[in-house]
């Protein structure tokens, strides 16, 4: 049986890639992304897994809750949405993100406090296929990277 590929596109198994950050957060509440890009990729993976989770099954509901908690924790407090805003419902299911391309990074390294990541995400939602092109800003707070905001292009 092959390992599930991480949705972030690095080509690693989920458990060895963004899954480590998600699991660590679930176990300890600690955010561990070493760079702004790593946080952006782990957030994409969380959104992708949220879109795949079936809330009608216990495993899917638990996965959904875990990804919502992770996403909220990685959002800067001044822009953080509520859990209800992120939690899919039958009337408003989560988008299914299927592909990520990182176009550029500016700063955001392990010894910096600010960074910018430009990316394109592709997926499917209620309106059909979509393409999201965003330039995202990140900052380090208390040693952990957080998503501040983004400019959709």
C-alpha positions in Angstrom: 0.0 0.0 0.0 1.5 3.4 -1.0 1.6 6.3 1.3 -1.0 9.1 0.7 0.7 12.0 -1.1 0.7 15.4 0.6 -1.7 17.8 -1.1 0.9 20.6 -0.9 2.7 19.3 -4.0 6.2 18.7 -2.6 5.9 15.0 -3.6 6.3 13.6 -0.1 3.9 11.4 1.8 1.4 13.4 3.8 2.6 11.9 7.1 6.2 13.0 6.3 5.2 16.5 5.1 2.4 18.7 6.2 0.9 15.9 8.2 3.7 16.3 10.7 2.7 19.9 11.3 -1.0 19.0 11.6 -0.3 16.1 14.0 2.0 18.2 16.1 -0.5 20.9 16.4 -3.3 18.4 17.3 -1.2 16.8 20.0 0.5 19.9 21.5 -1.0 23.1 20.1 2.4 24.0 18.8 2.9 25.5 15.3 6.1 24.2 13.8 6.4 25.5 10.2 10.0 26.7 9.9 9.3 29.2 7.0 6.5 31.2 5.7 6.3 29.0 2.6 6.1 25.9 4.8 3.2 27.4 6.7 1.5 28.4 3.5 1.9 24.8 2.1 0.6 23.3 5.4 -2.4 25.7 5.3 -3.1 24.6 1.7 -2.9 21.0 2.8 -5.3 21.7 5.6 -7.8 23.3 3.2 -7.4 20.4 0.8 -8.1 17.8 3.6 -11.0 19.9 4.8 -12.5 19.7 1.3 -12.0 15.9 1.3 -13.4 15.2 4.7 -16.9 13.7 4.9 -18.6 15.3 7.9 -21.3 12.6 7.8 -18.8 10.1 9.2 -17.0 10.2 12.5 -13.6 10.1 10.9 -14.5 12.9 8.5 -16.0 15.1 11.2 -12.9 14.7 13.4 -10.7 15.5 10.4 -12.8 18.5 9.6 -12.6 19.8 13.2 -8.8 19.2 13.3 -8.2 21.1 10.1 -10.4 24.0 11.1 -8.6 24.2 14.4 -5.2 24.2 12.6 -6.3 26.8 10.1 -7.6 29.1 12.8 -4.4 28.8 14.8 -2.3 29.7 11.8 -4.3 32.9 11.1 -3.2 36.2 12.7 -5.6 37.1 15.5 -6.8 40.4 13.8 -8.0 38.5 10.7 -8.9 35.1 12.2 -12.3 33.8 11.1 -14.6 31.9 13.5 -14.7 28.2 13.5 -18.2 28.4 12.1 -17.0 30.4 9.1 -14.5 27.7 8.2 -16.5 24.6 9.1 -18.2 23.0 6.0 -22.0 22.4 6.2 -24.3 20.5 3.8 -25.5 23.8 2.5 -21.9 25.2 2.2 -19.4 22.4 1.6 -15.7 23.1 1.6 -14.0 23.7 -1.7 -11.9 20.8 -2.9 -8.4 22.1 -3.5 -6.5 19.9 -5.9 -3.2 21.6 -6.9 -0.8 24.1 -5.6 2.0 26.0 -7.4 4.2 28.4 -5.5 5.3 31.2 -7.8 7.6 33.1 -5.6 8.7 33.8 -2.0 10.1 36.9 -0.5 11.9 36.6 2.8 10.0 34.3 5.3 13.1 32.3 6.1 13.8 30.5 9.4 15.7 33.6 10.7 13.3 36.3 9.5 10.1 37.7 11.0 8.1 38.6 7.8 7.5 36.9 4.5 5.5 36.9 1.3 4.4 33.9 -0.7 2.7 34.1 -4.1 0.9 31.0 -5.2 -1.8 29.6 -7.4 -4.3 27.1 -6.1 -6.6 25.1 -8.2 -9.8 23.3 -7.1 -13.4 22.6 -7.5 -16.4 24.2 -5.6 -20.1 24.6 -6.0 -19.5 26.9 -9.0 -17.2 24.4 -10.8 -13.5 24.6 -11.2 -11.6 27.6 -9.9 -8.2 29.1 -9.8 -7.0 31.2 -6.9 -4.0 33.4 -7.4 -2.9 35.1 -4.2 0.0 37.0 -2.7 0.0 36.2 1.0 1.7 38.0 3.8 3.1 36.1 6.9 4.7 37.2 10.1 6.3 35.4 13.0 4.6 35.7 16.4 6.1 34.2 19.5 8.4 32.1 17.3 5.5 30.7 15.1 4.6 31.8 11.6 1.1 33.0 11.0 -0.9 34.1 7.9 -1.7 37.8 8.1 -3.7 38.4 4.9 -3.5 38.1 1.1 -4.2 40.0 -2.1 -6.2 37.9 -4.5 -5.1 38.6 -8.1 
